[in-house]
Amino acid sequence: MNVQTQPDPRSTATPPPAPTVRTLDDLAALDVAALEALYRRGTVPASLRALDGSPRCRMLAVRALDGAARGALARFAASEAFPWAGKSFTARGDGEGTGINRVRWFGGKQWFPFTTRVEPSAIDGAPCILLDYDAPVNPRPIRMIRDELREVAPGLFLGPAMLDTKQAPPRLVLFFACDVGN
């Protein structure tokens, strides 16, 4: 399965060097293309227990707004006023687990549960941690979300959020990250 941002496999272009990242702020400074390149270099930990807990998370860049609005959006996403507060994870073993999204609005709720497992990425086919929202408890639009994660620095996980209609390849919407070492 390939996401719509897949480069032409016949291309002989050398990928750009990976930026040095250690924090959510480092990631937030990157544009969508740099985040995708970094994600492609990421790895999957030996156990999903590496994500356990309620890490600090942040939305980084929205594909459709990757330009002049990127700076303002990054500042808003880093603020306490941003509605999404992150994700919480609980491993059931090394290869599977559960999670839920944390939302600041409406008194601080937990919405939209997901299961986790290692699966080929829609971006490049290499292993990723899939966050699967396709459960009857979630509304239909949420069930169409395909989130993935890879570790790009110790304790720092980067991932694409995609829309998966099952009618076409998943479409990249945005990038987000979770810092379990915060």
Secondary structure, DSSP 8 states (H G I E B T S, - for coil): ---TT---TT------------SHHHHHTS-HHHHHHHHHH-B--S-GGGG-B--EEEEEEEGGG-STTHHHHHHHHHSTTSSEEEEEEEESSSSEEEEEEEESHHHHEEEEEEEEEEEE-TTTSSEEEEEE--STTS-HHHHTEEEEEEEEETTEEEEEEEE--SSSS-EEEEEEEEETT-
